[in-house]
Amino acid sequence: MTEQEQRAEVVKEARSCLRTPYLSHARIKGVGLDCATFLELVYATCNIFVAGELPDLSPQWFLHADREWYLEYLSKYATEFTDRLPQPGDIVCARHGRAYSHGAIVTEWPRVIHCFPPCVMETNALYDPQYTGRLLKYFDPFSTQRTQSE
């Protein structure tokens, strides 16, 4: 499967999660997801990466912690980039509170799918308050596969 086909598969899988309720620490499509478990589920289902256990953090950890838990997690499975626009299947992460703590899957920039109360939804990151006006970082989860095949 080509990288473009994998990217399309990630977007398709992410869309299959739409309207799944937000439920902190849950990881079951149609039952409950949060923004981190949503990413884990989609990329694992598409065999892009299988993440390890997430730290057991409170849903408001980012309001009080200086440690970049979410970025540490993402950096294990994807490479941060700043030299291009996000492509379908890439990850965008927004800073909330004191840390980067909310992730989404790009469908066609600036369209993203993310899990935020009340559910998994597709939105425009340029107008969604979870992203607009916030510091953003972008990650390529396909970079490790490209490196291995080169």
Secondary structure, 3 states (H helix, E strand, C coil): CCHHHHHHHHHHHHHHCCCCEECCCCEECCCEECHHHHHHHHHHHCCCCCCCCCCCCCCCHHHCCCCCHHHHHHHCCCEEECCCCCCCCCEEEEEECCEEEEEEEEEECCEEEEEECCEEEEEECCCCCCCCCCCEEEEECCHHHHHHHC
